[in-house]
Amino acid sequence: MLRLEDAGAGVAEGADPAFLVDVLAGLAQERKAIPARWFYDRRGSELFEDITRLPEYYPTRVETALLSERCEEVGRIVGAGRAVVEFGSGSSLKTPRLLSCVSAAAYVPIDISGDFLRDSAAGLAEKFPGLAVLPVEANFMQPVTLPLAVKTLPKLGFFPGSTIGNLVPRSGVNLLRDMIATLGIGSTLLIGMDRVKDPDVLIRAYDDAAGVTAAFNLNLLHRINRELGADIPVEGFSHRAVWNETWSRIEMHLVANRALSFTIAGRSFALAAGETIHTENSHKYSPRSARQLLAAGGWTPLREWSDADGMFSLILAEARPEPSAP
């Protein structure tokens, strides 16, 4: 891996080496792209929470209502005494309802944004004074070592927000398998998955009238400038959301409004007018494709719930031992 001391002038002390590697490699490609996980510095996390409250952004609103409606049923199925492990917990807005319904023995939020994670974990600890709240700052895109205090407890993974949709199917399958490595065989997973729907509805959800999603996307460039010694002209870029029918996904891009050149950690880059940096995917699933993705990742669906309009799904699945080939 590239060492920060070899990266060039201006890289901030404490910058994540993996961030630098991903940005330099992604912008060196012919089709430029930066992994979406780097959106979530503190400002990015705050902006995403603002997005979840926008009128156009239906997923949080619909999923929260669905969770409230079905939470007691989830609790009956999984039983009491589980450690709830939330992957990419963010502000944990949906978590209190779930913790109440499943009579959790412990809560382990996992997030890459450490400051935001600790703030939200402290808030939950206040709401649930008798509950062990054990935050883990980590990249949940790989197996995570959980605190020893929950090692022997049965576990319920919680992965709301259709975050699985940010991953191409191969990476989604890998993540689901890594979740089994983290939680163990016999664990359950409650996962939110966004449904396929009218592309106009989807584009409005990812390109809101107030420009909050645009600010969220552009904040990635501000972060690169601040942490990686870059001089990207952020005002030279615009946010774009497009529907890709072939891959059943919304794509977010940063579009160069004019020919641009800049440096990152002493390395030079250039974009032609109209060229884009691909920053995020949000795949949408039919009920069948959702079940297929889970099965490929080693999870057996137990129950599935959707709202009356079929906008969003909650799926409860179980990690079972790999069956022998027939």
N, C-alpha and C positions, 0 to 999 in steps of 0.2 A: 504494500500500500504506500502511496505517496506520503512522505513525512512533511509535516507543516513547515519544519525548518528549511526544507528544500523547495518550498512552493513559490517563493518569491515575496517581494515586499508587500506589506499592508495586510496580511492575513491576521485577523484578530487573535489575541491570546485566548485559548480555550475553544476555538472553533473546532467543530467536529471534522476530523480528517475524512470521514466517509462523505460528508457534505461536499467537500472540495473535490474529491474523486468523482462523485456522481455528476457534479456540474461541469467539470472539465471534460469528462468523457461524453456527456450528453450533448454538449455544444460543439464537440468535434465531429459528431455524426453528420451525415448528409441531411437526414431528417432529424432536426434538433429536438431534444426532449430532456426534461428533468423530472425525476420521480416525485410524485405528489406528496410523499411523506415529508418533504422539506418545506411544505407550506406552513408547518405548525411550530413556528417560534411563538413567543407569547402573543405578539400582535396578530399573527395569523390565527391562533386559537381563538382570540377574542373576536376577530372578524367572522370566523366560522359560526360562533355562537350567535352573532348578529344575523347571519344568513338564515339560521334555523327559525328565526322569528319573522321572516319576511312573508308577506301574504302569498307571493308566488311560489315559495318553497314549501310544497305540501308534505315532503317525506316526514319531517319531524312531527308535524301536527297530526298527520294520519297515524303514524306509528305510535305516538304517545297515547292517542285515544284507543287504539287497538290493544296496547299493552294494559291500559286501565280496564278495558272490557274483559280481557282474557286472563288477567294476572292470577286471579284466584284459582282458575283451572290449571294454570302452569304450576302453581304451588302444590295442588293436590297430586299432580302427576310426578313431580320430582321429589316431593317429600321434604321434611324439615331437616335442618342441621347441615346443610351444604355450605361450602365456601363458594361464594359467588366471585368469579374471576372475570373482570370486564376488560376486553381488549380494545385499546384506544379509547380510554374512558373520557377524555376531554373534561367537560364540566360536570359530567355524571347527572345530567338533568333528568333522565328517565330512570335512574337507578333506585331512588328511594321507594318508588311504588313496587318494584320487583323485590327489593330486600324485605319489605313488609309482608309480601305475599308468600315468599318461600321460607320465612322464618330462618333466615341465614345465620350460620354460626360465625362467619367471617366474611369480609369483603376485601378483595385484592384488585384495586384498579391498576392497570398497566398503561403507561403512556410515554411517548418519547419526549414530550414537553414537560420537563421536570418542575418548573415553577408553577405552571398551570395545574399540574397533577397534584402537587402538595396543597395548593389552595383549595381545590375541590375536595380532596380527601379530608382536609380539616373541617370543611363545612359539613360533610356527611358524618364525621365523627361526632359533631355537635348534635345532629339530628338523631343519631342512634348511639346514645352514650354507653349502652351495654354491648355494643358490637365491636369486635376487633377489626379495625380498618388499617390495612397494611399495604400502602402504595409501593409500587415497583416502577422505577424509571428504567425503561428498556424499550427496545425495538421489538414489538410483538410479531414482526414479520419473520421471526425465527423462534425456535423453542426458547422458553423463558424459565429460569429456575425460580420457583415460587418459594415464599418464606417457609421455614421449617415448621412454623406454627400451624400450617394448613396441610402439611404433608399427608397426614392420615385421614383427613376429612374427605368425604365425597364431594365432587366439584360440579358446579354448573357454570359453564362459560356463557358470557353475555357479549354479543357482538351486534349492537343495534346500528341504525342509521344507514343500512345498506352499504356499509364501508367495503364489504366484499366486492361490490360493484366497481370499486376503483382499480381492481386488478384484472389483468387479462386472464382468461380461464385457466391457463397452465399455472400461473402464479397463484390464483385463487385456490386451486387444488393443493398446491404446495403449502399454502398457509393453513388450510383446513387440516392437513396432515401434521403440520407443526403444532397446531392447537391440541391435537391428540397427544403429541409428545409432551406438551406442557401440562395437560389436565389428566391424562391417563385413560386407559381403556375402562369403560363403565361410566365415564363422565357423560353429562348431557350438555347440550349447547342450545341456547335460544338466540336465533339469528334473524335480523331483519333484512329483507330483500325487496328491492323496488321492482314493480311490475312494468312490463312493456305497455306503452300507452301513446296517445296522440303526440307526435313530435313537437307540435306547437306548445303543448302544456309543458313538455320537458325543457324546451329552449327557454321559455319564460322563467322556469325555476332556476336555470343556471345563467341567466342574463337578466337580472331583475332591473326594474325601472329606476330604483334608487342608486344603482351602481355599486352595491355592497360586494357582490361577487366579483366585479371588476377590480375593486380595491383589494380583495382577498388574493386574486390572481397576481396583480401587480406587486403586492407586498413581497412575493418571492424574490423579485428583482431588488427591492430595497434590502432584503436580508442578505442577498449575495453581495451587494455593495458594502454593507456594514461589516459582515463577518469574513469575507474572502478578499478584501482589498481590491474591489472592482470599481469601475467608473461607468457602469451601464447608464445610459441616458433614459431613465424610466419613462420620462414624458414622451419618448419616441415610440412607445409601445401602446397597443390597445388590447382589450380583452375581447375574445370571440368564443362563443359556444355554438357547436354544430352537432347535428344528429347524423350518426354513421349507421345507416340501415344494415350494411353488411355485417357489422360486428354488434349490432343491437346496443349502441352506446351513445351517450352524449360525450363529446370531447371538448375540453377547454384548451385554448391556445392563447399565447401572447403573440400578437401580430406586429411586425415592424412597420411603422407608418411611413418610413423613408429608409433609404440606405443608411445603415448604422455600423459603427465600429467602436470597440471598447476593449478593455483589458480586464482580466481576472487573474489575480495572483501573478501578475507579470506576463500573462499569456494573452495574445491578441486574437480577437474574434471579429467576424463581420457578418452582417445579414443584409440581404437585398431587400428592397421595398416589397412588402407583401409576404416575405418569408416569415415562418412561424416557429415558435418554440412550443411543443406539445407538453402541457403540464398536468393534465388529468384526464382519466377516463371514468365514466360512470355507467357501467353495464346494467341493462335492465333485463329481467328474466320473466319467462312464462312459468306457470306452475311446474310444467314438466322439466324445463331446462334447469330450474332451481333444484329440483330433486336430483337430477343427474349430476349437477355440480357437487352437491353434498355427498352423494354416493361415491363419486370419484375420489373425494377427499377422505373417505373412510367413515362417514357419518350416515347412520340410518335414520331417515325422517320418521318421527313418531306421530306428530300432529302438525297441522298447518291451519293458520287462521288468516283471513283477509277481511278488509273493510267491505261495506256493502257495494261500493263502486269498483272494487277490484283494483285499487290503486297500489296497494302495498301488502306484503305478506310477513307474518311472523311464523317461523318454523322452529319446532322443538325436535332436536335430533339426539341420537345416542351413539357413542363410540363403542362399537362392538369389535370383538376379535376378528381378524381377517379370516374369511372362510377359505377352506381348501378349494382348489379348482375342481369343478365337476369332472 
